[in-house]
Amino acid sequence: MADADTALDLPDGPVEIEVVFAEEQRVWRCHLSLPQGATAASALEAALRQPGAPSVSHRNGGLGIFGRRVAPDRIMHQGDRLEICRPLRLDPKDARRKRANSKD
C-alpha cells in the first residue's frame, strides 16, 4: 500500500500555481507552470525571475498557501496560491498594549 506522498498519487505533467505579493498600494501576481515535486522555495525563485517581480525574500515575512504559513520545502500542488508574506510592521502585542494605554 502506497502512502499519500508517493509518486503514484501525483498526476502527470506540470503543476499550475499562482504566486502573490500584496504591497500597500498594489498586488503583484504571476502564474507559473512548475515540474512535479517543485517546492515553495523553488516556486518563489521562479516567480522572482519574472518581469516586474518585487524584490522580496521569504526570509523577511515567510511564505503561505491560502493564508496558512508553510515551510520553504513544502511541495506545491495543482492550483496552489503561494503568498509571499511581508514582515510585520508592529508586533501584535505592542499594538494591543498601545491601544489599551490610549483608552485611559
C-alpha positions as CSV (number, residue, x, y, z in Angstrom):
1,M,0.0,0.0,0.0
2,A,1.5,3.4,-1.0
3,D,1.3,6.4,1.3
4,A,0.0,9.9,0.2
5,D,3.4,11.3,-0.6
6,T,4.5,8.7,-3.1
7,A,4.8,9.5,-6.8
8,L,1.9,7.1,-7.5
9,D,-0.5,9.8,-6.3
10,L,0.9,12.6,-8.4
11,P,-0.7,13.5,-11.7
12,D,1.4,13.7,-14.9
13,G,2.5,17.0,-16.3
14,P,3.3,20.3,-14.8
15,V,1.8,21.9,-11.7
16,E,0.0,25.2,-12.3
17,I,0.2,27.7,-9.4
18,E,-0.2,31.4,-8.7
19,V,2.3,33.5,-6.7
20,V,1.1,36.6,-5.0
21,F,2.7,39.5,-3.1
22,A,0.5,42.3,-1.7
23,E,2.1,45.6,-1.3
24,E,0.4,48.6,0.3
25,Q,-0.8,50.1,-3.0
26,R,-0.9,47.2,-5.3
27,V,-0.9,43.4,-5.7
28,W,1.7,41.6,-7.8
29,R,0.8,38.2,-9.1
30,C,2.1,35.7,-11.6
31,H,1.0,32.3,-12.8
32,L,3.7,29.6,-13.1
33,S,3.9,26.1,-14.6
34,L,6.3,24.1,-12.5
35,P,7.5,20.5,-12.6
36,Q,6.1,17.9,-10.3
37,G,7.8,18.0,-6.9
38,A,8.6,21.7,-7.0
39,T,8.9,23.3,-3.6
40,A,7.6,26.6,-2.3
41,A,11.2,27.9,-2.4
42,S,11.7,26.9,-6.0
43,A,8.4,28.4,-6.9
44,L,9.4,31.7,-5.3
45,E,12.7,31.7,-7.1
46,A,10.9,31.1,-10.5
47,A,8.4,33.9,-9.7
48,L,11.0,36.4,-8.7
49,R,12.7,35.9,-12.2
50,Q,9.5,37.2,-13.9
51,P,9.4,40.7,-15.3
52,G,8.1,43.3,-12.8
53,A,8.6,41.0,-9.8
54,P,9.1,42.6,-6.5
55,S,12.5,42.3,-4.8
56,V,11.5,40.3,-1.7
57,S,12.6,37.3,0.2
58,H,10.7,34.7,2.1
59,R,13.1,35.2,5.0
60,N,11.6,38.6,5.7
61,G,8.0,37.6,6.2
62,G,7.6,34.0,5.3
63,L,5.5,32.1,2.8
64,G,1.9,31.0,2.9
65,I,-0.5,29.0,0.8
66,F,-4.1,30.2,1.0
67,G,-3.4,32.1,4.3
68,R,-1.6,29.3,6.1
69,R,2.2,29.6,6.8
70,V,4.3,26.9,5.0
71,A,7.9,25.9,5.1
72,P,10.1,26.6,2.0
73,D,10.4,22.9,1.4
74,R,6.7,22.3,1.1
75,I,5.8,20.6,-2.2
76,M,3.5,22.7,-4.4
77,H,0.2,21.2,-5.6
78,Q,-2.0,21.9,-8.6
79,G,-3.9,25.2,-8.1
80,D,-1.9,26.4,-5.0
81,R,-1.6,30.1,-4.4
82,L,1.8,30.8,-2.9
83,E,1.7,34.1,-0.9
84,I,4.9,36.0,-0.1
85,C,4.3,37.5,3.3
86,R,5.5,40.9,4.4
87,P,7.2,41.3,7.7
88,L,5.0,42.7,10.5
89,R,5.4,46.5,11.0
90,L,4.4,46.3,14.6
91,D,4.3,43.4,17.0
92,P,0.7,42.5,17.7
93,K,1.3,42.5,21.5
94,D,2.8,46.0,21.3
95,A,-0.2,47.2,19.2
96,R,-2.7,45.9,21.7
97,R,-0.7,47.4,24.6
98,K,-0.7,50.8,22.7
99,R,-4.5,50.7,22.1
100,A,-5.1,49.7,25.7
101,N,-3.0,52.6,27.0
102,S,-4.7,55.1,24.7
103,K,-8.1,54.3,26.2
104,D,-7.1,55.5,29.6
